[in-house]
Structure formats: structure tokens, C-alpha cells
């Protein structure tokens, strides 16, 4: 798996400037994509959105989409700092979003 953008099904982000803020439509799709099966993950992600929604960039959204491709248990292990990002996902953008997720609390 490449460290390049992995968000194949989310083509609406492809042509957007990575530094631009997410619009309402993009944010809505991102929130829907971030719904998880584990309540603990959902709580962390909801806290993340409450804290960072107004400043989310396209680049951060792409990184978050990539993290959402992980299984619920793998994501939880990352959020609880039990594991580090796998080499296939390790990038500066994903590490930054993961750090924000980890510090987000309701």
C-alpha cells in the first residue's frame, strides 16, 4: 500500500486544493465515512470533529479517510497508542491527524 492518497472512493476531494478548508458537502461526507462500529472509536472521532471541524483542510480529510480504512480494532489500538501507524500508512499527514484524534476528548 502506497503512502500516497488511498481515498479511492472519495473522488470529490481529488481536484481540491490540499490547503483549502472543507466545504459543508465534503465535511458531511467525511463525517458519514467516519462512522464506526465501536462506540469508543465513535466517541473519539466525535470529539475530534467538535474540536477541529471549523479548520479541517482537504489534506487532513484525505488523511482521515485513509485512517478510516483500518478495522475498528486496529484504529482503536492506534488511538490508545497500543500500536504505531503501519508502514503502509505512515506519513506526516496521517501522523498529524492521528495525534489530533488521540488528544480529542468529549
C-alpha positions as CSV (number, residue, x, y, z in Angstrom):
1,X,0.0,0.0,0.0
2,X,1.4,3.3,-1.0
3,X,1.7,6.3,1.3
4,X,0.1,8.4,-1.4
5,X,-3.6,9.2,-1.1
6,X,-5.6,6.0,-0.5
7,X,-9.1,7.5,-0.7
8,X,-10.1,5.8,-4.0
9,X,-13.8,6.0,-3.4
10,X,-13.7,9.7,-2.4
11,X,-13.0,11.3,-5.8
12,X,-14.7,14.5,-4.8
13,X,-11.5,15.5,-2.9
14,X,-9.1,14.8,-5.8
15,X,-9.2,18.2,-7.5
16,X,-9.4,20.3,-4.4
17,X,-6.5,22.4,-3.1
18,X,-5.0,20.4,-0.2
19,X,-4.7,23.5,1.9
20,X,-8.3,24.7,1.4
21,X,-10.9,24.2,4.1
22,X,-13.6,21.6,3.7
23,X,-16.9,22.8,2.5
24,X,-20.2,21.7,4.0
25,X,-20.7,18.9,1.5
26,X,-17.2,17.5,1.9
27,X,-17.5,17.7,5.7
28,X,-20.8,15.9,5.6
29,X,-19.4,13.1,3.6
30,X,-16.3,12.8,5.8
31,X,-18.4,12.6,9.0
32,X,-20.5,9.8,7.4
33,X,-17.4,8.0,6.3
34,X,-16.0,8.2,9.9
35,X,-18.9,6.3,11.5
36,X,-17.5,3.3,13.2
37,X,-18.8,0.0,14.8
38,X,-17.0,0.5,18.1
39,X,-18.6,3.1,20.4
40,X,-15.1,4.0,21.7
41,X,-13.9,5.0,18.3
42,X,-17.1,6.9,17.6
43,X,-16.6,8.9,20.8
44,X,-13.0,9.8,19.9
45,X,-14.0,10.8,16.4
46,X,-16.9,12.9,17.5
47,X,-14.7,14.7,19.9
48,X,-12.2,15.3,17.1
49,X,-15.0,16.8,14.9
50,X,-16.2,19.0,17.7
51,X,-12.7,20.4,18.2
52,X,-11.4,20.6,14.6
53,X,-14.4,20.9,12.3
54,X,-14.0,24.6,11.5
55,X,-10.4,24.3,10.4
56,X,-10.3,20.9,8.6
57,X,-8.4,21.1,5.4
58,X,-8.7,18.8,2.3
59,X,-5.2,17.4,3.2
60,X,-6.4,16.4,6.7
61,X,-9.6,15.0,5.3
62,X,-7.6,12.7,3.0
63,X,-5.5,11.5,5.9
64,X,-8.6,10.9,8.0
65,X,-10.2,8.9,5.1
66,X,-7.1,6.7,5.0
67,X,-7.2,6.1,8.7
68,X,-10.9,5.1,8.4
69,X,-9.8,2.2,6.1
70,X,-8.4,0.5,9.2
71,X,-10.5,-2.1,11.0
72,X,-12.2,-0.8,14.2
73,X,-9.8,-2.8,16.4
74,X,-6.7,-1.5,14.6
75,X,-8.0,2.0,14.8
76,X,-8.7,1.7,18.5
77,X,-5.2,0.3,19.0
78,X,-3.8,3.4,17.3
79,X,-6.0,5.8,19.3
80,X,-5.0,4.2,22.6
81,X,-1.3,4.3,21.5
82,X,-1.0,0.5,21.7
83,X,0.4,0.4,18.2
84,X,2.1,2.8,15.8
85,X,0.9,3.5,12.3
86,X,1.7,0.6,10.0
87,X,4.5,1.4,7.5
88,X,2.0,1.4,4.6
89,X,0.1,4.3,6.2
90,X,2.9,6.1,7.8
91,X,3.1,9.7,6.6
92,X,3.4,13.1,8.1
93,X,-0.3,14.0,7.3
94,X,-1.6,10.8,8.8
95,X,0.6,11.1,11.9
96,X,-0.7,14.7,12.4
97,X,-4.4,13.7,12.2
98,X,-3.7,10.7,14.4
99,X,-2.2,13.0,17.0
100,X,-5.2,15.2,16.9
101,X,-7.5,12.2,17.3
102,X,-5.6,11.0,20.3
103,X,-5.8,14.3,22.1
104,X,-9.5,14.7,21.4
105,X,-11.9,14.1,24.3
106,X,-15.5,14.9,24.8
